[in-house]
């Protein structure tokens, strides 16, 4: 069920960050809000796989298998779980979720055998998808600007800030005003070039 979304990283420092000191196989909570960079993917996947251009560690397969297990667990916690980032360079998984001791306990019981860092997320995947599903019908139904792209929220921006990126072509300020009035801090409006042929 898990499709792969690729985050192209603009800065390698996010991948070289070390975990907060928990031994391998342990789950550790890490404060949210750490500086992160990257280009969000518009793919549908809730599991982000940063691309570093290097071969992954020997246990890369174990990281991906553990991410799949977390996805299955996350389906049981739709109001809590946001997504998982596979950090192959850091040899760890980063799990984004709204704080929920039941989810954290269930995650610890999985016995994944890989390092997992927990990060607080402002919104669950369910909330992010609800925003996405409200924005999509506006494509082709705006004046002064055109909505060209709507991210699924299954990317770094969605995980860390709980927002859906909306790419528009045309009057950016008008789009920010109108869409901001409807969606508040649940979206980020950015200027994009329209696809060829538009």
N, C-alpha and C positions, 0 to 999 in steps of 0.2 A: 504494500500500500504506500510505502514511502517512496516518493520520487526524489531525485537529487536536484537541489538548487545550488548553484555555484555563486559564491560571493567572490568577486575579484577584489583583492585587497590593494588599497592604495598605499598602505604603510605596513611594513612587516613587523613593527614593534608590537602590534596586537597579538601576533602569533608567538612572539618570543617571551611574552609575559609568563612568569612562573606561577604555579598555583599557590594557594594560600598556606601550604605546608601540610596538608593532609596526606597521609601515606597513600600509595597506589591502591585502588580498590575501595577507598573511603570516599564519602560524600562530604564536601566542605561548603559552607555557606560563604559567599564572597559578596561584599557590598556592591550594589548596582551603581551605575553612574561612572564607571571607569571609562576613560576616554577610549573611543573606538573609532575606526574609520573603515570605509569600504564603499563599494558601489552596490546598492541594493539590487537584488534580482527581482524580476517580476514573475518568476516561476511560481507554481502552486505549492511547492513543497514546504512543509514546516521544519524540515531538517536542513540546516545550512552547512555546506562543506566548503570552507575557505580553500582557495587554490593558492599555493605558495610557489608553484613552479618547481618544487623539489619532490623527490620521492619521500613517501611517508615513513614513519617508524615501522619497526618490525611488527608491531601489534595493530597496524592500521585496520586490518580486517576485524579485529576484536572491537575497535572503536566503533566501526560501522554497525556491527552486530549489536553492540550495546545501545547505540542510538536507536536502532529498530525496536529494541525491547522497551526503551523509554517512550517511544511513540505509542506503542501498544498500551502502556500504562497511562499515558497522557489522555488517551481516548476515554478512560474511565474517570478522568478529572477535567471535564470540559470547561468548568468555570475557574480552573486554576492554571492548567498547563498552557504555555505559550509556544515553546519550541526548543529545539536542541541544535547547538552548533558543534560540529566535529572540528576540533582544532588539532590537526595531525602534527603540525610543527611543535605544538605545546604538549603533545601526547596526552590529550584530555578531551573530555566532553564538557560543554558549558550548557547547562539546563536553565532556561528562563521560565519562571512561573510566578504567579501571584503567591504571596506567602500563605502556606497551608501546611500545617504540621502533619496532617494525614497523608498528603502527597509525599512530603519529605520522608516520612516513615516507610511508606510503601516503596519508594525509590531505593531507600537503604536496604530493604529486604530483597531486592532483586539480585544482589550479589554479583554485580556486573564484572568485577575483576579489572576495571579500568578506573582511572581518576576522573571524578565528576565534580565540577564546581557548580554551585547553585547561585543564580543571580535573580534578584527580584525583578519582576516585570510589572509595568503599570496596568496591563490588560491581558486577559486570557486570549487564546486563539479564537474562542467562540465570539468574544467581543470584537476582535479585529475583523473576523469574517463578516460579522453583522454590518460593520462600517463599509467594508468592501462591497457587500451586496446592495447597499444603499447608493453607493457612488456609481456603480456600473450602469444602471438604467439612465443616468444623465449623459452618457456618451451619445453624441449626435443630437442632444437636446439642449444645447446652450447657445447663447448669442454673444458675439464679441470674442469668443475663444472656443477652442475645441478641446475636449478631453481626448487625448491620444492614447494614454496608458494609465492603467490602475493596477498597482501592485497588489499581490495577495496578502501582504503582511507577513508572509512566511520567509522573512529575510531579516537581516541584522537590524534595519530600521524598525521593523515591526516588533522584533524581540526586545530591543533595548528601550524604545520610546513608545511602543504601543500604537504606532500610527501606520496608516496606509499612504503610500506615496501616489500622488495624482499628477501625471505629466500632462501639461496643456500646451497648446500652440495658439498664439494670438495675444490678447490683452491679459498679461500675467497679473497685473494689479487688480483688474476686475475679477478675474478668476479667484484670486486670493480672498477678496472681499466677499464674493457671493458664496463660494464653497466654505470659507471660514465661518460665515454666518450659519450655515447648515450643519457643519460637522465639527466646529470648534477645534480643539487640539487633537482630534482623532485622525486628522489628515495632515500631510505636508504637500503643498502645491509647488511644483517646479516647472520651469520652462523646458520643453523638449522640441526637437525637430519632428515634423510629421513624417510618417513612413513615406517612402517613394510612391508616387501615384496618387497622393491625397490632394 
